[in-house]
Amino acid sequence: MNTIQLHTNMPRNITMIPNEFLDHYMSGANGEFLKIYLYLLRWAGFPEANITTASIADFFNMTENDIKRALRFWEHEGLLQIGWDPDGNISAICLRPVNAPYDQAIPPEAEPTEIAPDTQKQMPPTPAFAGNPSSENSSRQIPSYSMENIQDFMNNDHGDELFIVIQEYTGKPLNQTDMNTILFFYQELGMSVDLIEHLFEYCISNGHRRMNYIQAVAIGWAEAGIRTVEDAKTYCASFNQLNTAVMNAFGIKNRYLSEDELLFIRRWNKEFHFSQEIITEACRRTIITAGSASFKYANSILERWKDQQVKTLEDVRRLDEAFEKNKAQRAAKQQENKAAKAPAGKKPASRFHNFNQRSYDYGEMEMEFVKKLHSRSQK
């Protein structure tokens, strides 16, 4: 087995893991591939090290094919270059500088499928996410910051501490897109470091970890004029109460509300300006009429009430009375029209009137009887 000449232009006294690798490449590789790349980093620049595909396989308790597959993966990623001898064996590996494509436009975060909640586990009601904006607001363009901008935020504005805290909340390292979005919260939305930390705590503690969803909530808070943690807590408290009331009215238990459902609640409260009692009354009528917790059906009720300028439950009661009165008038009118269309004339005959009566001549019957008697006496 040929010894692999492993070399690099990185310093030899430490094992360096470039931030670009952690930000851009690490999330796309499985654990086995990561271990092999870190192993190569450890021994890079030590020509005296006796490295072979067999020795690497023995170290990790893998097969040589596993090692070669990992090496081809990293070569495809552009992080190393493999040299082959005439017999088809790996003779050299050169670790290349890690240059993540930060200068390219950062693609929008893909919208993953909502994970079905564990309905077997009892979960507390999800607070309605105060300030959760419409799709128009949540798609607000985020600038593409350079690594120098991010590094300056980390060095001068306690951004490094914030990133560490957020990584603890999310349970994963932040990538370039994540850090770019956090800097957007700080610079463009004017959120303080403390408020950003509270934002992540608030969203993640209620089951929402996706960055694009957290971004939507942040924009909503900014539009509502929230500038401190206390502002956010006060602002969210009303939504928590409204959300719980809607869930109770619909009989929703053991699951979180979806983002679409939360958007419906926000619309009813912020766009239609309906109180909690009006909203829950619409939910109650939805269950009675539709037989299920249909947010679309409840929305149709509330849209109609908005068009009829409903403000209180008393307005709803007056609408109900007007509807019942109109309904009774329509029924009476239909009855009158039906009676007017009935044909005029004599009453229909009963079965006694339909009986065909017989007519008898009693004088003739008597003469016939006398004749019969006379004839019998002559005999």
C-alpha positions in Angstrom: 0.0 0.0 0.0 1.5 3.4 -1.1 1.9 6.1 1.5 -0.1 9.2 0.8 1.8 12.4 0.7 -0.5 14.8 2.6 0.3 18.5 2.6 -1.3 21.9 2.9 -0.3 25.5 3.1 -2.0 26.0 6.6 0.2 26.4 9.7 1.4 23.2 11.2 1.4 24.0 14.9 -2.4 24.0 15.3 -5.3 22.2 13.6 -7.2 25.0 12.0 -10.8 24.7 11.1 -11.7 27.7 8.9 -14.9 29.5 9.8 -15.9 29.3 6.2 -15.9 25.5 6.5 -18.1 25.6 9.6 -20.5 28.2 8.0 -20.9 26.8 4.6 -19.7 23.2 4.2 -20.3 21.4 7.5 -24.1 21.4 7.4 -24.0 19.5 4.0 -21.8 16.6 5.0 -22.7 13.6 7.1 -20.8 12.8 10.3 -18.5 10.2 8.8 -17.3 12.5 6.1 -16.7 15.3 8.7 -14.5 13.0 10.8 -12.4 12.1 7.9 -11.9 15.7 6.8 -10.9 16.7 10.4 -8.5 13.8 10.4 -6.8 15.1 7.3 -6.6 18.6 8.8 -4.9 17.1 11.9 -2.1 15.5 9.9 -1.8 18.0 7.1 1.7 19.3 6.7 3.4 16.3 8.4 5.1 14.4 5.6 6.5 12.0 8.1 3.1 10.7 9.0 2.4 7.3 7.4 -1.1 8.0 6.0 -2.8 5.4 3.8 -6.4 4.7 3.0 -6.0 1.5 5.0 -4.7 3.3 8.1 -7.5 5.8 8.0 -10.0 3.0 7.6 -8.5 1.2 10.6 -8.5 4.4 12.7 -12.3 5.0 12.1 -13.2 1.3 11.9 -14.5 1.8 8.3 -13.8 0.2 5.0 -11.4 1.7 2.5 -14.3 2.2 0.1 -15.9 4.3 2.8 -12.7 6.4 3.0 -12.5 6.8 -0.8 -16.2 7.8 -0.9 -15.6 10.5 1.7 -12.5 11.8 -0.1 -14.4 12.0 -3.5 -17.1 13.9 -1.7 -14.7 16.6 -0.4 -13.0 16.7 -3.8 -16.4 17.4 -5.4 -16.9 20.2 -2.8 -13.6 21.7 -4.0 -11.9 21.4 -0.6 -9.2 18.9 -1.6 -7.5 17.4 -4.7 -6.7 13.7 -5.0 -3.6 12.4 -6.8 -3.6 8.9 -8.3 -0.8 6.6 -9.2 -0.7 4.5 -12.4 -2.2 1.5 -10.5 -5.3 3.5 -9.5 -4.3 4.0 -5.9 -4.4 7.4 -4.1 -0.9 8.8 -3.9 -1.5 12.3 -2.7 -4.1 14.6 -1.2 -3.9 18.3 -1.2 -6.2 20.3 1.1 -7.2 23.4 -0.7 -8.1 26.8 0.9 -11.7 27.0 2.1 -13.4 29.8 0.2 -17.2 29.8 0.9 -19.1 31.7 -1.8 -20.0 34.6 0.5 -19.8 37.1 -2.4 -22.7 35.4 -4.1 -26.3 36.3 -3.4 -27.6 34.4 -0.5 -30.4 32.2 -1.6 -33.7 32.4 0.3 -34.2 29.8 2.9 -36.3 26.9 1.6 -39.7 26.6 3.1 -39.7 23.1 4.7 -42.8 21.1 5.2 -44.4 21.7 8.6 -43.5 18.8 10.9 -46.5 17.1 12.2 -46.7 17.6 15.9 -46.6 14.7 18.3 -50.3 14.4 19.1 -49.5 11.8 21.7 -47.7 14.3 23.9 -49.6 16.9 25.9 -48.5 20.3 24.8 -49.3 23.7 26.1 -51.3 26.1 23.8 -49.1 28.0 21.3 -49.1 31.7 21.8 -50.3 33.6 18.7 -47.1 35.1 17.4 -47.5 38.7 18.0 -46.5 40.7 15.0 -46.4 37.8 12.6 -46.7 39.7 9.4 -48.3 38.9 6.1 -46.4 37.1 3.3 -45.7 40.5 1.8 -43.9 41.8 4.8 -42.1 38.5 5.6 -40.5 38.5 2.1 -38.8 41.8 2.8 -35.4 42.0 1.1 -32.4 41.4 3.4 -29.1 42.9 2.4 -26.2 40.6 1.8 -23.6 41.6 4.4 -19.9 40.8 4.0 -17.8 38.8 6.4 -16.2 42.1 7.5 -19.6 43.5 8.5 -20.4 40.4 10.5 -16.9 40.3 12.1 -17.3 44.0 13.1 -20.7 43.2 14.7 -19.1 40.3 16.6 -16.1 42.4 17.8 -17.8 45.7 18.6 -21.5 45.1 19.4 -21.4 41.9 21.5 -22.5 39.9 18.4 -20.1 37.0 19.3 -22.0 36.5 22.6 -25.3 36.7 20.8 -24.3 34.1 18.3 -23.2 31.7 21.0 -26.6 32.2 22.9 -28.6 31.6 19.7 -26.6 28.5 18.8 -27.5 27.2 22.2 -31.2 27.9 21.5 -31.2 26.4 18.0 -28.9 23.5 18.9 -26.8 23.9 15.8 -24.0 26.2 14.5 -25.1 29.3 12.7 -24.3 29.4 9.1 -23.6 32.5 6.9 -27.3 33.0 6.1 -28.3 32.8 9.8 -25.7 35.4 10.8 -26.7 37.6 7.9 -30.3 37.6 9.0 -29.4 38.4 12.7 -27.3 41.3 11.5 -30.4 42.4 9.5 -32.4 42.4 12.7 -29.8 44.6 14.4 -29.0 47.1 11.7 -32.1 47.4 9.6 -34.9 46.6 12.1 -33.1 48.5 14.9 -33.5 45.6 17.4 -31.1 45.5 20.4 -29.0 42.5 21.2 -31.2 41.7 24.2 -34.4 42.0 22.1 -32.9 39.7 19.4 -32.0 37.1 22.1 -35.6 37.3 23.5 -37.0 36.9 19.9 -35.2 33.6 19.5 -36.1 32.4 23.0 -39.7 33.3 22.4 -40.0 31.6 19.0 -38.0 28.5 19.7 -39.6 27.8 23.1 -42.9 27.6 21.3 -41.7 25.1 18.6 -40.7 27.5 15.8 -37.1 27.1 14.9 -37.0 28.1 11.2 -35.1 31.2 10.5 -37.5 32.5 7.9 -40.3 32.3 10.5 -38.3 34.0 13.1 -37.5 36.7 10.6 -41.3 37.2 9.9 -41.9 37.7 13.6 -39.0 40.1 13.9 -40.4 42.3 11.1 -43.8 42.2 12.7 -42.4 43.4 16.0 -40.5 46.2 14.3 -43.7 47.4 12.5 -45.4 47.4 15.9 -42.8 49.7 17.3 -41.3 47.2 19.8 -37.9 48.3 20.9 -37.3 46.6 24.3 -37.8 43.2 25.8 -40.6 44.6 28.1 -42.4 46.0 25.0 -42.3 42.5 23.4 -43.6 40.8 26.5 -46.5 43.2 26.9 -47.3 43.1 23.2 -47.2 39.3 23.1 -49.3 38.8 26.2 -52.6 39.9 24.5 -51.9 37.6 21.6 -51.3 34.7 24.0 -54.7 35.2 25.6 -56.5 35.6 22.3 -54.8 32.5 20.9 -55.8 30.4 23.9 -59.4 31.7 23.6 -59.6 30.7 19.9 -58.1 27.2 20.6 -60.7 26.7 23.4 -63.6 27.9 21.2 -62.5 25.5 18.4 -61.7 22.7 20.9 -58.1 22.4 19.7 -55.9 20.4 22.0 -52.6 18.5 21.9 -51.2 20.4 19.0 -49.6 23.7 17.9 -51.5 26.2 15.7 -50.1 26.3 12.2 -48.6 29.5 10.7 -51.7 29.9 8.5 -54.0 29.7 11.5 -51.9 32.2 13.4 -52.1 34.6 10.4 -55.9 34.3 10.4 -55.9 35.3 14.1 -53.6 38.2 13.4 -55.9 39.4 10.6 -59.0 39.2 12.7 -57.4 41.2 15.5 -55.2 43.7 13.6 -56.9 44.2 10.3 -60.5 43.7 11.2 -60.1 45.2 14.7 -62.4 42.6 16.3 -62.3 42.0 20.0 -61.7 38.6 21.6 -65.4 38.0 22.3 -66.4 38.7 18.7 -63.7 36.4 17.4 -64.6 33.5 19.7 -68.3 34.0 18.9 -67.5 33.5 15.2 -65.5 30.3 16.2 -68.4 29.0 18.2 -70.8 29.5 15.3 -68.3 27.8 13.0 -68.3 24.7 15.1 -72.2 24.7 15.2 -72.6 25.2 11.5 -69.6 23.6 9.9 -69.0 20.9 12.5 -65.2 21.4 12.5 -62.5 24.0 13.5 -62.5 25.7 10.1 -60.5 28.9 10.2 -61.6 29.7 6.6 -65.3 29.4 7.6 -64.8 31.6 10.7 -63.0 34.1 8.5 -66.0 34.2 6.1 -68.2 35.0 9.1 -65.9 37.8 10.4 -65.5 39.2 6.9 -69.3 39.5 6.7 -69.5 41.1 10.1 -66.8 43.6 9.1 -68.7 44.6 6.0 -71.8 45.1 8.2 -69.7 47.3 10.6 -70.1 45.0 13.6 -68.3 46.4 16.7 -69.9 44.5 19.7 -71.9 41.4 20.5 -74.9 43.6 20.7 -74.4 44.4 17.0 -74.3 40.7 16.3 -77.6 40.2 18.3 -79.3 42.9 16.2 -78.2 41.3 13.0 -79.6 38.0 14.2 -82.9 39.6 15.0 -83.1 41.3 11.7 -82.2 38.1 10.0 -85.0 36.1 11.8 -87.5 38.9 11.1 -86.7 38.9 7.4 -86.8 35.1 7.4 -90.3 35.1 8.9 -91.5 37.7 6.4 -90.2 35.7 3.5 -92.0 32.6 4.8 -95.3 34.5 5.2 -95.0 35.9 1.7 -94.3 32.4 0.3 -97.5 31.1 2.0 -99.6 34.0 0.6 -98.3 33.3 -2.9 -99.1 29.6 -2.6 -102.7 30.4 -1.5 -103.2 32.8 -4.3 -102.2 30.3 -6.9 -104.8 27.7 -5.7 -107.8 27.4 -8.3 -111.2 28.9 -7.2 -114.5 26.9 -7.6 -116.7 24.3 -5.9 -115.3 22.2 -3.2 -114.0 18.9 -4.2 -116.6 16.1 -3.9 -116.3 13.6 -1.1 -116.8 9.9 -1.5 -120.5 10.2 -0.6 -121.1 12.8 -3.3 -119.4 10.5 -5.8 -122.0 7.7 -5.0 -124.4 7.0 -8.0 -127.9 7.1 -6.6 -130.6 4.7 -8.0 -134.1 5.8 -9.0 -137.2 3.5 -8.4 -140.9 3.6 -9.7 -142.8 2.2 -6.8 -146.2 2.0 -8.6 -144.8 -0.1 -11.3 -143.1 -2.3 -8.8 -146.6 -2.8 -7.0 -148.3 -3.8 -10.3 -145.6 -6.4 -11.0 -146.1 -7.8 -7.5 -149.9 -8.1 -8.0 -149.5 -9.9 -11.3 -147.2 -12.4 -9.7 -149.7 -13.1 -6.9 -152.6 -13.5 -9.4 -150.7 -16.0 -11.5 -149.8 -18.1 -8.5 -153.5 -18.2 -7.4 -154.8 -19.6 -10.8 -152.3 -22.4 -10.5 
